[in-house]
Amino acid sequence: MRRIMLIVAYDGTKYCGWQIQPNALTVEEVLNRELSRLLKEEITVIGASRTDSGVHAMGNAAVFDTNTRMPAEKLCYALNHSLPEDIVIQRSFEVTPEFHPRKWDSKKTYEYKIWNADFIQPFNRGYTHFVYHALDVAAMREAAQYFLGEHDFTSFCSVKAQVPDHVRTIYSLEVEEDGHLITIRVSGSGFLYNMVRIIAGTLLLVGEHRKKPEEIKEMIEARNREAAGPTAPAKGLMLVKIEYFPDPEQMWREQRETRSPLAAE
C-alpha cells in the first residue's frame, strides 16, 4: 500500500465546498469518484483544508492510499484527463505512510481579493468581492498588524465551529493594492472555520472607517464572535498554498534511499 499526495487547484464556484455532503456536489466527491474509476479500487482522499462552498484553491493538498503500481508523478496526468475543467491536479507524488495533511505542522496561505471601483469587473466577478465605495488601504494595513502572532481567535471564528482550541498563530498579514484590486494575503499555522473571511470582513469595516485600526486588539481580546466584523463572501477567498514541516516528499525520498540496496553497500 502506498500513500500518494495531490496538489489540487479548483474553481469552487459550482461546488458546495470540499467535504462530501449529502445531495450536494463537492470537490472531494469528484476526486474520490474519478480516482476510483482510474485505479479500479475504492479510493477515499483526505483533504488538508475543507474549504467552504464557493471558495477557490490554487494549492490544496490531499492524500490517498492505493495499491496501484502507476508512478506517483504520472498519476496527475492520467487523472486530469477525466476531471472536469474546474478541478486540476497540479502535482502528484509519494509520501510516507504516516503523513496526514491535517495533522502535520504546516503554514497555510490564503488570499482574499476585493474589486474596489465604481463598477464591477465582469471578468473577475466570480473571484473578487465587489466594493464600490473607496477603501482606506493604509488604515487596513495598520489594522492588519494587530492580528500578527499567537492569539485566541474566538471572535474570528464561526459559531458553527466545533473545535476545542481557538488559539492560532498568524505569521504575516498583508494588504496590497494594484489599481482597483485589493488583496489581503494571510499566512498562519492554521485557520478556524470562516476565520479568513471574518478577518477580511473586519478589515473592510476599517477600510470604510466604520472601525478604527486599534479596535482590532479589543475584538481579539473580547473572544466573542459578535465583537468582530461580518463574514466576507466566499467567492473572494482562495487557498494559495500549504507548506509542510518537515517536507513529506523529501522524507519519503530519504527513507527510500535508506532502504535501497545500493545505499547499504
C-alpha positions in Angstrom: 0.0 0.0 0.0 1.3 3.4 -1.0 0.3 6.9 0.1 0.0 9.5 -2.7 -0.3 13.2 -2.3 -2.1 15.5 -4.7 -1.8 19.3 -5.0 -5.2 20.3 -6.1 -6.4 23.5 -7.8 -10.1 24.2 -8.3 -12.7 26.9 -9.1 -15.1 26.5 -6.2 -18.0 28.3 -7.8 -20.3 25.4 -8.5 -19.1 23.2 -5.6 -20.6 23.0 -2.1 -17.1 23.1 -0.6 -14.5 20.4 -0.3 -16.1 17.9 2.1 -18.6 15.3 0.9 -22.2 16.3 1.7 -25.5 14.5 1.0 -27.3 15.7 -2.1 -24.6 18.3 -3.0 -21.6 18.3 -5.4 -18.2 18.7 -3.7 -14.6 18.6 -4.7 -13.9 15.6 -2.5 -16.7 13.6 -4.1 -15.4 14.2 -7.6 -11.8 13.2 -6.7 -13.0 10.0 -5.0 -15.1 9.1 -8.0 -12.5 9.7 -10.6 -9.6 8.2 -8.7 -11.7 5.0 -8.1 -12.5 4.7 -11.8 -8.9 5.3 -12.8 -7.3 2.9 -10.4 -10.1 0.4 -10.2 -10.2 0.3 -6.5 -12.2 2.2 -3.8 -10.4 5.4 -3.1 -11.1 7.9 -0.4 -9.0 11.1 -0.3 -8.1 13.0 2.9 -8.0 16.8 2.3 -5.8 19.3 4.1 -8.3 22.2 4.0 -12.0 21.6 3.9 -12.8 24.8 2.1 -16.3 26.2 2.2 -18.9 26.4 -0.6 -17.7 28.8 -3.3 -14.1 29.1 -2.0 -11.3 28.5 -4.6 -7.9 26.9 -4.3 -4.6 27.0 -6.1 -2.8 24.6 -3.8 -5.0 22.5 -1.6 -3.4 19.2 -0.6 -4.9 15.7 -0.3 -3.6 12.2 0.2 -5.0 8.7 -0.5 -3.8 5.1 -0.1 -3.6 2.8 -3.1 -2.2 -0.5 -4.4 -1.6 0.9 -7.9 1.8 0.4 -9.5 1.5 3.6 -11.6 4.4 6.0 -10.9 3.1 8.6 -8.5 4.4 11.5 -10.6 2.4 10.3 -13.6 -0.9 9.9 -11.8 -1.7 13.6 -12.1 -1.6 13.4 -15.9 -3.9 10.4 -16.0 -6.3 11.8 -13.5 -6.6 15.2 -15.2 -7.9 13.5 -18.4 -11.1 12.6 -16.5 -11.6 15.5 -14.2 -13.8 18.4 -15.0 -12.0 21.5 -16.3 -12.6 23.4 -13.0 -10.5 20.8 -11.0 -6.9 20.3 -11.9 -4.2 18.3 -10.2 -1.0 20.4 -10.2 1.3 17.7 -8.9 1.2 14.1 -7.6 4.0 12.4 -5.6 4.5 9.7 -3.0 4.8 10.4 0.7 5.5 8.4 3.8 2.6 6.3 5.1 2.3 8.2 8.4 1.8 11.6 6.7 -1.6 13.2 7.4 -2.3 16.5 5.7 -4.3 17.9 8.6 -2.1 16.7 11.5 1.4 17.7 10.1 2.9 21.0 11.1 2.2 23.4 8.3 1.9 27.0 7.1 -1.2 27.9 5.1 -1.5 30.9 2.9 -4.9 32.4 1.8 -5.7 35.4 -0.3 -8.9 37.4 -0.2 -9.5 39.7 -3.2 -11.6 42.8 -3.4 -12.5 44.8 -6.5 -12.7 48.4 -5.4 -14.2 50.5 -8.2 -17.3 52.3 -9.3 -18.4 49.3 -11.3 -17.9 45.6 -11.1 -15.5 43.9 -13.4 -17.5 41.1 -15.2 -14.4 39.0 -15.9 -13.4 38.6 -12.3 -16.8 38.8 -10.6 -16.6 35.1 -9.6 -13.3 35.6 -7.8 -13.5 39.0 -6.1 -15.8 40.7 -3.7 -17.0 44.0 -5.2 -17.0 47.1 -3.1 -18.0 50.4 -4.9 -17.1 53.0 -2.2 -13.4 53.9 -1.8 -11.5 51.9 0.9 -8.7 53.3 3.1 -6.0 50.8 2.3 -3.5 52.5 4.7 -5.9 52.0 7.6 -6.5 48.4 6.6 -2.7 47.8 6.6 -2.4 49.3 10.1 -5.3 47.2 11.4 -3.7 44.0 9.9 -0.7 44.3 12.2 -2.9 43.6 15.3 -3.6 40.1 14.0 0.1 39.0 14.0 1.3 36.5 16.5 -0.5 33.9 18.6 -4.0 34.7 19.8 -7.2 33.2 20.8 -9.3 33.9 17.7 -12.7 33.0 19.1 -14.0 36.4 17.9 -13.0 35.5 14.3 -14.5 32.0 14.2 -17.9 30.9 13.1 -20.2 29.8 16.0 -20.7 26.6 14.0 -17.1 25.6 14.5 -16.7 22.5 16.8 -13.1 22.7 17.9 -11.8 22.8 21.5 -8.9 25.2 20.9 -9.3 28.6 19.2 -5.6 29.6 19.5 -3.8 30.1 16.2 -0.7 31.9 15.0 -0.7 34.4 12.2 2.8 34.7 10.6 2.0 37.5 8.2 -1.0 39.6 7.0 -0.5 42.0 4.1 -2.9 44.3 2.3 -1.8 45.0 -1.2 -3.3 47.5 -3.7 -2.9 47.1 -7.5 -5.2 49.6 -9.3 -8.7 48.6 -8.3 -7.7 45.2 -7.0 -7.0 44.9 -3.2 -5.5 41.6 -2.0 -5.5 40.5 1.6 -2.8 37.8 2.0 -2.6 35.9 5.3 -0.3 33.1 6.4 -0.7 31.1 9.6 -0.3 27.8 11.4 -3.9 27.1 10.7 -7.3 28.8 10.5 -10.7 28.3 12.2 -14.0 27.9 10.4 -14.6 31.1 8.4 -11.6 32.8 10.1 -10.0 34.4 7.0 -13.4 35.6 5.7 -14.2 37.2 9.1 -10.7 38.9 9.1 -11.4 40.2 5.6 -14.9 41.4 6.6 -13.4 43.2 9.7 -10.6 44.8 7.6 -13.3 46.1 5.3 -15.0 47.8 8.2 -11.7 49.5 8.9 -11.3 50.5 5.2 -14.8 52.0 5.3 -13.9 54.0 8.5 -16.6 52.2 10.4 -14.0 50.8 12.8 -10.6 52.1 13.8 -7.4 50.0 13.4 -6.7 49.9 17.1 -10.1 48.4 17.8 -8.8 45.1 16.4 -7.0 44.5 19.6 -10.2 44.8 21.6 -12.0 42.5 19.2 -9.4 39.8 19.7 -9.5 40.2 23.5 -13.3 40.0 23.6 -13.3 36.3 22.5 -16.8 36.9 21.2 -18.0 36.4 17.6 -20.3 39.4 17.9 -17.3 41.7 18.6 -15.7 41.3 15.1 -16.9 42.2 11.6 -19.1 40.3 9.2 -18.1 37.2 7.2 -17.0 38.3 3.8 -18.5 36.5 0.8 -16.8 33.2 -0.1 -16.0 33.9 -3.8 -13.2 36.3 -2.9 -11.3 33.7 -1.0 -8.6 31.4 -2.4 -6.3 28.9 -0.7 -2.9 29.7 -2.3 -0.6 27.1 -0.8 0.2 24.8 2.1 3.8 24.3 3.2 4.6 21.3 5.5 7.4 20.9 8.0 9.3 18.6 7.5 8.6 18.2 3.8 6.8 14.8 3.4 8.0 14.3 -0.1 11.6 14.8 0.9 11.1 12.5 3.9 9.8 9.7 1.6 12.9 10.2 -0.7 15.3 9.9 2.2 13.6 6.8 3.5 13.6 5.2 0.1 17.4 5.9 -0.2 18.0 4.4 3.2 16.1 1.2 2.2 17.9 1.0 -1.2 20.3 -2.0 -1.5 22.8 0.4 -3.1 22.7 2.6 0.0 23.7 -0.4 2.1 26.8 -1.2 0.1 
